[in-house]
Amino acid sequence: MFAMDGKLSTVLSKTMNFLILGALWFLASLPVLTIGPSTLAMVKVIQNWEIENDDTVLKAYVAAFKEYCRTGWLSTLWIGFGILLMMDLIIFYQIDHPIQTLLLSLTGIASFIYLITSVFFFPSFVHQSVRGIQLIKFSFVKAFYNAQTSLSTILIWITGATIIYIMPVLVIAVVVIVNLITFKLYLRSVNS
C-alpha cells in the first residue's frame, strides 16, 4: 500500500511540476518580446530535472528567466526569424505568379535549415557555453551531424503543434513535454 502511495505521489508531483512549468512559460511569454528568455528558462529547468535531479520549478525558473532576460535576446530574434519564414511561406503560397515556385522553394529550404538548426539551438544555449553566431554554427553542424535525432525531434514538434492546434488549452502541458523530449534527445546525441 505504501509503495502505491509513493508511486502515486511521484506521478502527481511530476504532473504538477509539468503544469507549473508550462504555466510559468506561458505567462512569461505573454509579452511577446520575452518568449526567447522564457523558453530558455523552461529548458534550463528541464536541464536541472534531467542532469542534476533537481525538481524545483518556481525558484529555478525565476532565476533562469532573470539570467536569460539579460543574456538570451538572441533566442527572441531566432524565434522572430522563424515566424518571419512561416509568414513568407504563407504569403508566397497565396500569390499567383510564375515566380511562386522559386520563392516557395527557396523559403522552404531556408525553413528546413531553420527548423533543423532549432533542434539544437535552445538546448545548446542552456547546456553549452557557446553564444552568438557560434551558437548558430554549433547548432547547425550538430543538427546535420545528428540528422536522425533532428528529424525525429521535428516530427515530435509537428505532433505537439497539431495537438495544440486541435486543443489549444493543452499548450501548457504539451510545450513542456515536447521540450523535455527534445532535451533528452539532445543529451543522447551530445553524449554519444
HELIX and SHEET records of a PDB file:
HELIX    1   1 PHE A    2  SER A   29  1                                  28    
HELIX    2   2 VAL A   32  THR A   34  5                                   3    
HELIX    3   3 ILE A   35  ILE A   51  1                                  17    
HELIX    4   4 LEU A   58  THR A   71  1                                  14    
HELIX    5   5 TRP A   73  GLN A   94  1                                  22    
HELIX    6   6 GLN A  100  HIS A  127  1                                  28    
HELIX    7   7 ILE A  133  TYR A  145  1                                  13    
HELIX    8   8 ALA A  147  ILE A  166  1                                  20    
HELIX    9   9 PRO A  168  LEU A  170  5                                   3    
HELIX   10  10 VAL A  171  ASN A  191  1                                  21    
END                                                                             
